[in-house]
Amino acid sequence: MAAATGAVRGLLCTGCNAALGHFGDREDSLLAAVDYLRRAAATPTAAKPQTTRLRLIDPAPVAG
């Protein structure tokens, strides 16, 4: 459901719906996660850090 309008956008599994909710329905946040996954996949296993936290450098508030 679109948070701003309450309209149903489509059907998602529970996990996908929760993930989008965690990203705040923000495309820039989701694209930052995609970029992280692509960089992690290109990094040799031995060079990967033990822990990584995804964060945006300049998060903008969600317009509502």
C-alpha positions as CSV (number, residue, x, y, z in Angstrom):
1,M,0.0,0.0,0.0
2,A,1.3,3.4,-0.9
3,A,1.9,5.2,2.4
4,A,1.0,8.6,1.0
5,T,-2.3,7.7,-0.7
6,G,-3.3,4.4,0.8
7,A,-3.7,2.9,-2.6
8,V,-2.7,-0.7,-3.2
9,R,0.4,-0.9,-5.5
10,G,0.6,-4.6,-5.8
11,L,1.0,-7.8,-3.8
12,L,4.3,-8.7,-2.2
13,C,5.5,-11.5,0.1
14,T,5.9,-10.6,3.7
15,G,9.7,-10.4,3.5
16,C,9.7,-8.1,0.5
17,N,7.0,-5.9,2.0
18,A,9.0,-5.6,5.3
19,A,12.2,-4.8,3.4
20,L,10.5,-2.0,1.5
21,G,9.1,-0.7,4.8
22,H,12.6,-0.7,6.3
23,F,13.8,1.3,3.3
24,G,11.0,3.8,4.0
25,D,9.8,3.3,0.4
26,R,12.7,5.5,-0.7
27,E,14.3,4.6,-4.0
28,D,17.6,6.2,-3.0
29,S,17.9,3.9,0.0
30,L,17.1,0.8,-2.0
31,L,19.6,1.8,-4.7
32,A,22.3,2.3,-2.0
33,A,21.6,-1.3,-0.8
34,V,21.9,-2.6,-4.4
35,D,25.2,-0.7,-4.8
36,Y,26.4,-2.3,-1.5
37,L,25.4,-5.8,-2.7
38,R,27.2,-5.3,-6.0
39,R,30.4,-4.0,-4.3
40,A,30.3,-6.9,-1.8
41,A,29.9,-9.4,-4.6
42,A,32.9,-8.0,-6.4
43,T,35.1,-8.1,-3.2
44,P,37.2,-11.2,-2.6
45,T,36.0,-13.0,0.5
46,A,39.3,-12.5,2.4
47,A,39.1,-8.8,1.9
48,K,35.5,-8.4,3.2
49,P,35.1,-6.7,6.6
50,Q,33.6,-8.8,9.4
51,T,30.6,-6.4,9.8
52,T,29.2,-3.7,7.6
53,R,26.3,-1.3,8.2
54,L,24.6,0.3,5.3
55,R,23.8,3.9,5.8
56,L,23.1,6.9,3.6
57,I,25.4,9.8,3.7
58,D,22.7,12.4,3.3
59,P,19.3,11.0,4.2
60,A,16.4,13.3,3.2
61,P,13.1,13.2,5.1
62,V,10.3,11.5,3.4
63,A,7.9,14.1,1.9
64,G,4.3,13.5,3.1
